[in-house]
Amino acid sequence: MTVEVGSGAAIRLTNVCPLEDAEPLLQALLASPGRQVDWSGCKTAHTAVVQVLLAIRPAMIGQPSSQFLQTWVEPLIRGRDIARD
């Protein structure tokens, strides 16, 4: 599993985050509102994982290594209107 939900402060997303990671990510974020997500080790993420991040909009730590996620997804999670940038 590429979603690491430990006792630390942040949930970590690492490598390629497949569809199966969406549910554990959602459950972890719902169980601990305000918990940060560190995606600096995330190479790519299934759209279901991205949808969880867009729905919850947790505070994000770092930048993913994927140029696509950096360009199109990160601004949306952080609340920026990419159509106006």
Biopython code that builds the backbone (N, CA, C, O; Angstrom):
import numpy as np
from Bio.PDB.StructureBuilder import StructureBuilder

atoms = [
    (1, "MET", "N", (0.843, -1.175, 0.000)),
    (1, "MET", "CA", (0.000, 0.000, 0.000)),
    (1, "MET", "C", (0.891, 1.242, 0.000)),
    (1, "MET", "O", (1.913, 1.282, 0.686)),
    (2, "THR", "N", (0.507, 2.224, -0.753)),
    (2, "THR", "CA", (1.314, 3.427, -0.862)),
    (2, "THR", "C", (0.782, 4.567, -0.008)),
    (2, "THR", "O", (1.316, 5.675, -0.042)),
    (3, "VAL", "N", (-0.270, 4.297, 0.761)),
    (3, "VAL", "CA", (-0.762, 5.268, 1.736)),
    (3, "VAL", "C", (-0.268, 4.809, 3.098)),
    (3, "VAL", "O", (-0.649, 3.741, 3.576)),
    (4, "GLU", "N", (0.576, 5.613, 3.718)),
    (4, "GLU", "CA", (1.130, 5.263, 5.020)),
    (4, "GLU", "C", (0.454, 6.113, 6.079)),
    (4, "GLU", "O", (0.653, 7.326, 6.152)),
    (5, "VAL", "N", (-0.356, 5.444, 6.902)),
    (5, "VAL", "CA", (-1.081, 6.126, 7.963)),
    (5, "VAL", "C", (-0.487, 5.645, 9.277)),
    (5, "VAL", "O", (-0.945, 4.661, 9.857)),
    (6, "GLY", "N", (0.526, 6.344, 9.733)),
    (6, "GLY", "CA", (1.149, 5.971, 10.984)),
    (6, "GLY", "C", (0.691, 6.892, 12.097)),
    (6, "GLY", "O", (-0.287, 7.626, 11.956)),
    (7, "SER", "N", (1.397, 6.843, 13.182)),
    (7, "SER", "CA", (1.050, 7.709, 14.308)),
    (7, "SER", "C", (1.671, 9.099, 14.158)),
    (7, "SER", "O", (1.492, 9.961, 15.018)),
    (8, "GLY", "N", (2.399, 9.308, 13.065)),
    (8, "GLY", "CA", (3.028, 10.608, 12.833)),
    (8, "GLY", "C", (2.011, 11.673, 12.492)),
    (8, "GLY", "O", (0.806, 11.420, 12.464)),
    (9, "ALA", "N", (2.500, 12.846, 12.239)),
    (9, "ALA", "CA", (1.632, 13.987, 11.989)),
    (9, "ALA", "C", (0.967, 13.943, 10.622)),
    (9, "ALA", "O", (-0.147, 14.442, 10.463)),
    (10, "ALA", "N", (1.629, 13.357, 9.637)),
    (10, "ALA", "CA", (1.118, 13.413, 8.266)),
    (10, "ALA", "C", (0.880, 12.024, 7.690)),
    (10, "ALA", "O", (1.563, 11.062, 8.041)),
    (11, "ILE", "N", (-0.094, 11.943, 6.806)),
    (11, "ILE", "CA", (-0.329, 10.747, 6.005)),
    (11, "ILE", "C", (0.618, 10.850, 4.818)),
    (11, "ILE", "O", (0.706, 11.904, 4.189)),
    (12, "ARG", "N", (1.327, 9.772, 4.505)),
    (12, "ARG", "CA", (2.295, 9.812, 3.406)),
    (12, "ARG", "C", (1.778, 9.047, 2.200)),
    (12, "ARG", "O", (1.288, 7.925, 2.324)),
    (13, "LEU", "N", (1.893, 9.671, 1.029)),
    (13, "LEU", "CA", (1.600, 9.012, -0.243)),
    (13, "LEU", "C", (2.929, 8.776, -0.941)),
    (13, "LEU", "O", (3.698, 9.712, -1.155)),
    (14, "THR", "N", (3.199, 7.526, -1.296)),
    (14, "THR", "CA", (4.482, 7.203, -1.913)),
    (14, "THR", "C", (4.293, 6.408, -3.201)),
    (14, "THR", "O", (3.314, 5.679, -3.368)),
    (15, "ASN", "N", (5.248, 6.566, -4.098)),
    (15, "ASN", "CA", (5.293, 5.839, -5.374)),
    (15, "ASN", "C", (4.028, 6.047, -6.193)),
    (15, "ASN", "O", (3.534, 7.169, -6.301)),
    (16, "VAL", "N", (3.504, 4.973, -6.770)),
    (16, "VAL", "CA", (2.300, 5.035, -7.596)),
    (16, "VAL", "C", (1.113, 4.685, -6.710)),
    (16, "VAL", "O", (1.039, 3.574, -6.183)),
    (17, "CYS", "N", (0.187, 5.620, -6.540)),
    (17, "CYS", "CA", (-0.973, 5.408, -5.669)),
    (17, "CYS", "C", (-2.143, 4.886, -6.501)),
    (17, "CYS", "O", (-2.763, 5.648, -7.242)),
    (18, "PRO", "N", (-2.452, 3.578, -6.382)),
    (18, "PRO", "CA", (-3.501, 2.977, -7.206)),
    (18, "PRO", "C", (-4.901, 3.227, -6.647)),
    (18, "PRO", "O", (-5.063, 3.819, -5.580)),
    (19, "LEU", "N", (-5.884, 2.773, -7.372)),
    (19, "LEU", "CA", (-7.288, 2.888, -6.986)),
    (19, "LEU", "C", (-7.523, 2.393, -5.564)),
    (19, "LEU", "O", (-8.268, 3.015, -4.807)),
    (20, "GLU", "N", (-6.907, 1.297, -5.201)),
    (20, "GLU", "CA", (-7.118, 0.691, -3.888)),
    (20, "GLU", "C", (-6.708, 1.588, -2.726)),
    (20, "GLU", "O", (-7.101, 1.332, -1.588)),
    (21, "ASP", "N", (-5.934, 2.622, -2.984)),
    (21, "ASP", "CA", (-5.497, 3.530, -1.921)),
    (21, "ASP", "C", (-6.516, 4.626, -1.606)),
    (21, "ASP", "O", (-6.392, 5.307, -0.589)),
    (22, "ALA", "N", (-7.508, 4.803, -2.455)),
    (22, "ALA", "CA", (-8.476, 5.880, -2.245)),
    (22, "ALA", "C", (-9.267, 5.689, -0.948)),
    (22, "ALA", "O", (-9.427, 6.635, -0.176)),
    (23, "GLU", "N", (-9.756, 4.485, -0.707)),
    (23, "GLU", "CA", (-10.577, 4.234, 0.487)),
    (23, "GLU", "C", (-9.782, 4.398, 1.784)),
    (23, "GLU", "O", (-10.253, 5.090, 2.686)),
    (24, "PRO", "N", (-8.586, 3.787, 1.917)),
    (24, "PRO", "CA", (-7.823, 4.003, 3.151)),
    (24, "PRO", "C", (-7.447, 5.474, 3.363)),
    (24, "PRO", "O", (-7.410, 5.950, 4.498)),
    (25, "LEU", "N", (-7.170, 6.184, 2.278)),
    (25, "LEU", "CA", (-6.848, 7.604, 2.389)),
    (25, "LEU", "C", (-8.059, 8.372, 2.904)),
    (25, "LEU", "O", (-7.939, 9.195, 3.810)),
    (26, "LEU", "N", (-9.216, 8.103, 2.327)),
    (26, "LEU", "CA", (-10.442, 8.773, 2.767)),
    (26, "LEU", "C", (-10.729, 8.477, 4.231)),
    (26, "LEU", "O", (-11.032, 9.389, 5.000)),
    (27, "GLN", "N", (-10.638, 7.221, 4.618)),
    (27, "GLN", "CA", (-10.906, 6.842, 6.007)),
    (27, "GLN", "C", (-9.939, 7.531, 6.975)),
    (27, "GLN", "O", (-10.344, 7.987, 8.043)),
    (28, "ALA", "N", (-8.675, 7.603, 6.600)),
    (28, "ALA", "CA", (-7.676, 8.252, 7.463)),
    (28, "ALA", "C", (-7.952, 9.743, 7.602)),
    (28, "ALA", "O", (-7.820, 10.304, 8.690)),
    (29, "LEU", "N", (-8.335, 10.382, 6.506)),
    (29, "LEU", "CA", (-8.615, 11.820, 6.556)),
    (29, "LEU", "C", (-9.898, 12.121, 7.328)),
    (29, "LEU", "O", (-9.976, 13.129, 8.029)),
    (30, "LEU", "N", (-10.896, 11.257, 7.205)),
    (30, "LEU", "CA", (-12.137, 11.454, 7.957)),
    (30, "LEU", "C", (-11.945, 11.179, 9.450)),
    (30, "LEU", "O", (-12.575, 11.817, 10.294)),
    (31, "ALA", "N", (-11.071, 10.226, 9.763)),
    (31, "ALA", "CA", (-10.815, 9.877, 11.163)),
    (31, "ALA", "C", (-10.005, 10.945, 11.890)),
    (31, "ALA", "O", (-10.105, 11.085, 13.109)),
    (32, "SER", "N", (-9.206, 11.693, 11.142)),
    (32, "SER", "CA", (-8.349, 12.724, 11.753)),
    (32, "SER", "C", (-8.469, 14.018, 10.965)),
    (32, "SER", "O", (-7.570, 14.353, 10.194)),
    (33, "PRO", "N", (-9.568, 14.756, 11.144)),
    (33, "PRO", "CA", (-9.718, 16.024, 10.413)),
    (33, "PRO", "C", (-8.537, 16.963, 10.701)),
    (33, "PRO", "O", (-8.067, 17.068, 11.834)),
    (34, "GLY", "N", (-8.085, 17.624, 9.668)),
    (34, "GLY", "CA", (-6.956, 18.537, 9.823)),
    (34, "GLY", "C", (-5.602, 17.886, 9.649)),
    (34, "GLY", "O", (-4.575, 18.562, 9.704)),
    (35, "ARG", "N", (-5.588, 16.577, 9.439)),
    (35, "ARG", "CA", (-4.305, 15.890, 9.249)),
    (35, "ARG", "C", (-3.715, 16.250, 7.895)),
    (35, "ARG", "O", (-4.439, 16.341, 6.903)),
    (36, "GLN", "N", (-2.433, 16.450, 7.852)),
    (36, "GLN", "CA", (-1.745, 16.810, 6.617)),
    (36, "GLN", "C", (-1.417, 15.575, 5.786)),
    (36, "GLN", "O", (-1.354, 14.456, 6.296)),
    (37, "VAL", "N", (-1.210, 15.810, 4.498)),
    (37, "VAL", "CA", (-0.821, 14.731, 3.579)),
    (37, "VAL", "C", (0.516, 15.109, 2.947)),
    (37, "VAL", "O", (0.644, 16.157, 2.314)),
    (38, "ASP", "N", (1.500, 14.244, 3.127)),
    (38, "ASP", "CA", (2.817, 14.442, 2.512)),
    (38, "ASP", "C", (2.849, 13.625, 1.227)),
    (38, "ASP", "O", (2.856, 12.395, 1.267)),
    (39, "TRP", "N", (2.867, 14.301, 0.102)),
    (39, "TRP", "CA", (2.894, 13.591, -1.171)),
    (39, "TRP", "C", (4.185, 13.837, -1.929)),
    (39, "TRP", "O", (4.235, 13.691, -3.150)),
    (40, "SER", "N", (5.221, 14.209, -1.208)),
    (40, "SER", "CA", (6.516, 14.460, -1.850)),
    (40, "SER", "C", (7.102, 13.189, -2.458)),
    (40, "SER", "O", (7.966, 13.275, -3.331)),
    (41, "GLY", "N", (6.659, 12.023, -2.024)),
    (41, "GLY", "CA", (7.139, 10.770, -2.599)),
    (41, "GLY", "C", (6.181, 10.168, -3.613)),
    (41, "GLY", "O", (6.394, 9.048, -4.078)),
    (42, "CYS", "N", (5.133, 10.896, -3.961)),
    (42, "CYS", "CA", (4.109, 10.385, -4.880)),
    (42, "CYS", "C", (4.545, 10.587, -6.327)),
    (42, "CYS", "O", (4.793, 11.713, -6.758)),
    (43, "LYS", "N", (4.636, 9.492, -7.068)),
    (43, "LYS", "CA", (5.024, 9.568, -8.482)),
    (43, "LYS", "C", (3.816, 9.804, -9.377)),
    (43, "LYS", "O", (3.898, 10.539, -10.361)),
    (44, "THR", "N", (2.701, 9.182, -9.036)),
    (44, "THR", "CA", (1.446, 9.385, -9.754)),
    (44, "THR", "C", (0.320, 8.864, -8.873)),
    (44, "THR", "O", (0.557, 8.096, -7.941)),
    (45, "ALA", "N", (-0.904, 9.285, -9.170)),
    (45, "ALA", "CA", (-2.041, 8.878, -8.350)),
    (45, "ALA", "C", (-3.245, 8.594, -9.245)),
    (45, "ALA", "O", (-3.511, 9.317, -10.205)),
    (46, "HIS", "N", (-3.954, 7.542, -8.911)),
    (46, "HIS", "CA", (-5.189, 7.207, -9.613)),
    (46, "HIS", "C", (-6.188, 8.349, -9.399)),
    (46, "HIS", "O", (-6.133, 9.054, -8.392)),
    (47, "THR", "N", (-7.080, 8.516, -10.340)),
    (47, "THR", "CA", (-8.050, 9.613, -10.238)),
    (47, "THR", "C", (-8.916, 9.505, -8.983)),
    (47, "THR", "O", (-9.379, 10.527, -8.477)),
    (48, "ALA", "N", (-9.147, 8.305, -8.471)),
    (48, "ALA", "CA", (-9.919, 8.161, -7.237)),
    (48, "ALA", "C", (-9.166, 8.760, -6.051)),
    (48, "ALA", "O", (-9.774, 9.368, -5.170)),
    (49, "VAL", "N", (-7.866, 8.592, -6.029)),
    (49, "VAL", "CA", (-7.044, 9.196, -4.968)),
    (49, "VAL", "C", (-7.083, 10.714, -5.106)),
    (49, "VAL", "O", (-7.219, 11.431, -4.114)),
    (50, "VAL", "N", (-6.964, 11.194, -6.325)),
    (50, "VAL", "CA", (-7.031, 12.637, -6.581)),
    (50, "VAL", "C", (-8.392, 13.179, -6.150)),
    (50, "VAL", "O", (-8.461, 14.261, -5.565)),
    (51, "GLN", "N", (-9.469, 12.456, -6.424)),
    (51, "GLN", "CA", (-10.803, 12.908, -6.041)),
    (51, "GLN", "C", (-10.939, 13.028, -4.524)),
    (51, "GLN", "O", (-11.575, 13.961, -4.034)),
    (52, "VAL", "N", (-10.352, 12.100, -3.784)),
    (52, "VAL", "CA", (-10.377, 12.196, -2.323)),
    (52, "VAL", "C", (-9.663, 13.465, -1.882)),
    (52, "VAL", "O", (-10.162, 14.202, -1.031)),
    (53, "LEU", "N", (-8.505, 13.716, -2.457)),
    (53, "LEU", "CA", (-7.748, 14.920, -2.090)),
    (53, "LEU", "C", (-8.524, 16.187, -2.450)),
    (53, "LEU", "O", (-8.513, 17.154, -1.689)),
    (54, "LEU", "N", (-9.191, 16.190, -3.592)),
    (54, "LEU", "CA", (-9.964, 17.363, -4.001)),
    (54, "LEU", "C", (-11.203, 17.554, -3.126)),
    (54, "LEU", "O", (-11.610, 18.687, -2.870)),
    (55, "ALA", "N", (-11.791, 16.475, -2.676)),
    (55, "ALA", "CA", (-12.988, 16.568, -1.837)),
    (55, "ALA", "C", (-12.657, 17.052, -0.430)),
    (55, "ALA", "O", (-13.375, 17.881, 0.130)),
    (56, "ILE", "N", (-11.581, 16.542, 0.135)),
    (56, "ILE", "CA", (-11.210, 16.875, 1.515)),
    (56, "ILE", "C", (-10.334, 18.126, 1.579)),
    (56, "ILE", "O", (-10.422, 18.904, 2.528)),
    (57, "ARG", "N", (-9.496, 18.310, 0.570)),
    (57, "ARG", "CA", (-8.537, 19.423, 0.510)),
    (57, "ARG", "C", (-7.699, 19.557, 1.789)),
    (57, "ARG", "O", (-7.723, 20.591, 2.457)),
    (58, "PRO", "N", (-6.965, 18.498, 2.113)),
    (58, "PRO", "CA", (-6.099, 18.585, 3.293)),
    (58, "PRO", "C", (-4.908, 19.495, 3.015)),
    (58, "PRO", "O", (-4.593, 19.785, 1.862)),
    (59, "ALA", "N", (-4.264, 19.932, 4.064)),
    (59, "ALA", "CA", (-3.008, 20.670, 3.899)),
    (59, "ALA", "C", (-1.986, 19.696, 3.328)),
    (59, "ALA", "O", (-1.797, 18.600, 3.856)),
    (60, "MET", "N", (-1.330, 20.104, 2.248)),
    (60, "MET", "CA", (-0.389, 19.237, 1.560)),
    (60, "MET", "C", (1.047, 19.627, 1.904)),
    (60, "MET", "O", (1.368, 20.807, 2.042)),
    (61, "ILE", "N", (1.892, 18.625, 2.037)),
    (61, "ILE", "CA", (3.311, 18.830, 2.319)),
    (61, "ILE", "C", (4.092, 18.411, 1.086)),
    (61, "ILE", "O", (3.884, 17.319, 0.559)),
    (62, "GLY", "N", (4.988, 19.270, 0.625)),
    (62, "GLY", "CA", (5.843, 18.948, -0.505)),
    (62, "GLY", "C", (5.115, 18.992, -1.825)),
    (62, "GLY", "O", (3.963, 19.416, -1.914)),
    (63, "GLN", "N", (5.817, 18.540, -2.855)),
    (63, "GLN", "CA", (5.266, 18.465, -4.201)),
    (63, "GLN", "C", (5.464, 17.059, -4.720)),
    (63, "GLN", "O", (6.493, 16.440, -4.450)),
    (64, "PRO", "N", (4.493, 16.540, -5.465)),
    (64, "PRO", "CA", (4.680, 15.216, -6.061)),
    (64, "PRO", "C", (5.718, 15.285, -7.171)),
    (64, "PRO", "O", (5.988, 16.361, -7.704)),
    (65, "SER", "N", (6.297, 14.153, -7.520)),
    (65, "SER", "CA", (7.302, 14.159, -8.583)),
    (65, "SER", "C", (6.668, 14.215, -9.970)),
    (65, "SER", "O", (7.355, 14.499, -10.951)),
    (66, "SER", "N", (5.389, 13.950, -10.061)),
    (66, "SER", "CA", (4.678, 13.992, -11.339)),
    (66, "SER", "C", (4.423, 15.432, -11.773)),
    (66, "SER", "O", (3.828, 16.221, -11.039)),
    (67, "GLN", "N", (4.877, 15.756, -12.967)),
    (67, "GLN", "CA", (4.635, 17.102, -13.507)),
    (67, "GLN", "C", (3.142, 17.361, -13.677)),
    (67, "GLN", "O", (2.674, 18.476, -13.449)),
    (68, "PHE", "N", (2.395, 16.337, -14.077)),
    (68, "PHE", "CA", (0.951, 16.474, -14.235)),
    (68, "PHE", "C", (0.291, 16.852, -12.909)),
    (68, "PHE", "O", (-0.521, 17.776, -12.856)),
    (69, "LEU", "N", (0.640, 16.137, -11.842)),
    (69, "LEU", "CA", (0.059, 16.443, -10.535)),
    (69, "LEU", "C", (0.454, 17.842, -10.065)),
    (69, "LEU", "O", (-0.361, 18.560, -9.486)),
    (70, "GLN", "N", (1.697, 18.223, -10.315)),
    (70, "GLN", "CA", (2.155, 19.561, -9.921)),
    (70, "GLN", "C", (1.401, 20.654, -10.665)),
    (70, "GLN", "O", (0.998, 21.654, -10.070)),
    (71, "THR", "N", (1.211, 20.461, -11.962)),
    (71, "THR", "CA", (0.621, 21.497, -12.808)),
    (71, "THR", "C", (-0.891, 21.596, -12.662)),
    (71, "THR", "O", (-1.429, 22.700, -12.574)),
    (72, "TRP", "N", (-1.587, 20.459, -12.634)),
    (72, "TRP", "CA", (-3.043, 20.468, -12.720)),
    (72, "TRP", "C", (-3.772, 20.147, -11.429)),
    (72, "TRP", "O", (-4.860, 20.674, -11.193)),
    (73, "VAL", "N", (-3.205, 19.302, -10.593)),
    (73, "VAL", "CA", (-3.928, 18.864, -9.399)),
    (73, "VAL", "C", (-3.562, 19.697, -8.175)),
    (73, "VAL", "O", (-4.443, 20.125, -7.429)),
    (74, "GLU", "N", (-2.281, 19.924, -7.968)),
    (74, "GLU", "CA", (-1.851, 20.666, -6.779)),
    (74, "GLU", "C", (-2.527, 22.030, -6.645)),
    (74, "GLU", "O", (-2.990, 22.358, -5.553)),
    (75, "PRO", "N", (-2.607, 22.842, -7.708)),
    (75, "PRO", "CA", (-3.281, 24.138, -7.558)),
    (75, "PRO", "C", (-4.747, 23.999, -7.137)),
    (75, "PRO", "O", (-5.251, 24.822, -6.373)),
    (76, "LEU", "N", (-5.424, 22.975, -7.623)),
    (76, "LEU", "CA", (-6.825, 22.771, -7.257)),
    (76, "LEU", "C", (-6.970, 22.385, -5.793)),
    (76, "LEU", "O", (-7.871, 22.869, -5.108)),
    (77, "ILE", "N", (-6.092, 21.519, -5.314)),
    (77, "ILE", "CA", (-6.142, 21.117, -3.912)),
    (77, "ILE", "C", (-5.871, 22.316, -3.010)),
    (77, "ILE", "O", (-6.469, 22.452, -1.943)),
    (78, "ARG", "N", (-4.972, 23.172, -3.447)),
    (78, "ARG", "CA", (-4.624, 24.348, -2.645)),
    (78, "ARG", "C", (-5.613, 25.501, -2.827)),
    (78, "ARG", "O", (-5.457, 26.567, -2.232)),
    (79, "GLY", "N", (-6.642, 25.268, -3.666)),
    (79, "GLY", "CA", (-7.701, 26.261, -3.793)),
    (79, "GLY", "C", (-7.463, 27.356, -4.821)),
    (79, "GLY", "O", (-8.138, 28.386, -4.798)),
    (80, "ARG", "N", (-6.506, 27.144, -5.726)),
    (80, "ARG", "CA", (-6.258, 28.139, -6.772)),
    (80, "ARG", "C", (-7.102, 27.828, -7.995)),
    (80, "ARG", "O", (-7.325, 26.662, -8.319)),
    (81, "ASP", "N", (-7.563, 28.848, -8.666)),
    (81, "ASP", "CA", (-8.331, 28.691, -9.891)),
    (81, "ASP", "C", (-7.364, 28.642, -11.060)),
    (81, "ASP", "O", (-6.865, 29.678, -11.498)),
    (82, "ILE", "N", (-7.093, 27.429, -11.573)),
    (82, "ILE", "CA", (-6.091, 27.298, -12.634)),
    (82, "ILE", "C", (-6.556, 27.899, -13.940)),
    (82, "ILE", "O", (-5.725, 28.164, -14.809)),
    (83, "ALA", "N", (-7.837, 28.125, -14.118)),
    (83, "ALA", "CA", (-8.344, 28.744, -15.341)),
    (83, "ALA", "C", (-7.983, 30.227, -15.387)),
    (83, "ALA", "O", (-7.942, 30.824, -16.463)),
    (84, "ARG", "N", (-7.728, 30.811, -14.247)),
    (84, "ARG", "CA", (-7.409, 32.252, -14.194)),
    (84, "ARG", "C", (-5.924, 32.531, -14.070)),
    (84, "ARG", "O", (-5.497, 33.678, -14.204)),
    (85, "ASP", "N", (-5.128, 31.497, -13.817)),
    (85, "ASP", "CA", (-3.658, 31.708, -13.669)),
    (85, "ASP", "C", (-2.984, 31.849, -14.993)),
    (85, "ASP", "O", (-1.768, 32.029, -15.051)),
]
sb = StructureBuilder()
sb.init_structure("model")
sb.init_model(0)
sb.init_chain("A")
sb.init_seg("    ")
for serial, (resi, resn, name, xyz) in enumerate(atoms, 1):
    if name == "N":
        sb.init_residue(resn, " ", resi, " ")
    sb.init_atom(name, np.array(xyz, "f"), 0.0, 1.0, " ", f" {name:<3s}", serial, name[0])
structure = sb.get_structure()
